[in-house]
Amino acid sequence: MAMAALALHQPLPWRTRSRTLIPRSTHLRSQKARLLFTVCSSSTPSEPSTQTPESCVNTGLSLFKKGRVKDALVQFESALDLNPNPKEAQVALYNKACCHAYRGEGRQAASCLRTALRDYNLKFSTILNDPDLASFRASPEFKELQDEARQGGEDVGYGFRRDLKLISEVQAPFRGVRRFFYVALSAAAGISMFFTVPRFIRAINGGEGAPDIWETAGNAAINIGGIVILVALFIWDNKKEEEQLAQISRDETLSRLPLRLSTNRIVELVQLRDSVRPVILAGNKETVTRAIEKAERFRTELVKRGVILVPVIWGENRQASLERKGFGLPAKAATSLPSIGEDFDKRTQSITAKSRLQAEVRFKAEIVSPNEWERWIRDQQKSEGVNPGDDVYIILRLDGRVRRSGKGMPDWQQIVKELPPLENLLSKLER
């Protein structure tokens, strides 16, 4: 039940680490900060006389790890009843919300998070970027919570935009230097023009001691031409940065899109990086169905290459998708979630380990939040000059970036030739 800062790459193993109340620094594209208590094996929180908010949360974390989610909820509620300080209350509420989320109780989870945001200074970026809350972020309750945060004045996208800037600077490290020279040289040419214009006027008027008109005109032309070229380069560099930021934003938005695996677990694409090569098939139902049927003929070879099909049918289940599954359903529906059960410890290990996660991935996955998927695909179509709504396919690399895209449906035989098997050296270099 971790509080995770913005993670643009791979998630850490699932809740097997020690917990601390002190926030750890956010590292871009590397590791996530975990804001929880340190579990103390020597404590004896079971005795009422020694119970403290901290010990209750520690016990709750231990119970949750063992799959006893209901008992963990009791401990987090007890922590909130023991007059916790603001930091302890924030942690207890967050962990209680995580329990509710894994039990499929979206409204209760949203209520806890709302209180933590409003009264205990919880940062929305923690909720926004924690991969463990991927299923919650696919729910209507999360959308409501996000809208409330925006109306309350919290800039829920600041951290995302800041990280986009940092990534852009890494990809184009000399852009700032170039801009400095553009501005400095333009200023120098402008100053030179300041002195050249009076000389040019004197050259036109003529008279004794007047400068040569052609020499002065040549200097003025050089200065004007230099300013025009430098300003054009500055504008061009700004345009390239905007295009780069838009592409990075699309890549990172894509990494946040949720999928439902064959085990009914909801994950974001970022959690599948280095494990699979998603192939997105977007179009009408007949076209996508035929493409999937053709892919079945090459299933064995495609699986060796880590291909997982992600069908996106235009307009299908746009409203009903989140109502049929996920949050807001009766408690009995939550039993399908793979996070709860007698063998919880083993299952959490398989969920987090990349080598074991692949066992959960089958040949095809189901999209969650169809509106978000369609919006991303249409943005990608516009950037590639394709009419939004056309049938398209998009092949992703192991690192989550777009490898190739095209109109219509893919040639599976060509894809088998193009993609190396997962154990191939070329695949390892792609990770």
Secondary structure, 3 states (H helix, E strand, C coil): CCCCCCCCCCCCCCCCCCCCCCCCCCCCCCCCCCCCCCCCCCCCCCCHHHCCHHHHHHHHHHHHHCCCHHHHHHHHHHHHHCCCCHHHHHHHHHHHHHHHHHCCCHHHHHHHHHHHHHHCCCCHHHHHHCHHHHHHHCCHHHHHHHHHHHHCCCCCCHHHHHHHHHHHHHHCCCHHHHHHHHHHHHHHHHHHHHHHHHHHHHHHHCCCCCCCHHHHHHHHHHHHHHHHHHHHHHHHHHHHHHHHHHHHHHHHHHHHCEEECCCCCEEEHHHHCCCCEEEEEEECHHHHHHHHHHHHCCHHHHHHCCEEEEEEECCCCCCCHHHHCCCCCCHHHHHHCCCCCCCHHHHHHHHHCHHHHHHHCCCECEECCHHHHHHHHHHHHHHCCCCCCCCEEEEECCCCCEEEEEECCCCHHHHHHHCCCCCCHHHHHHC
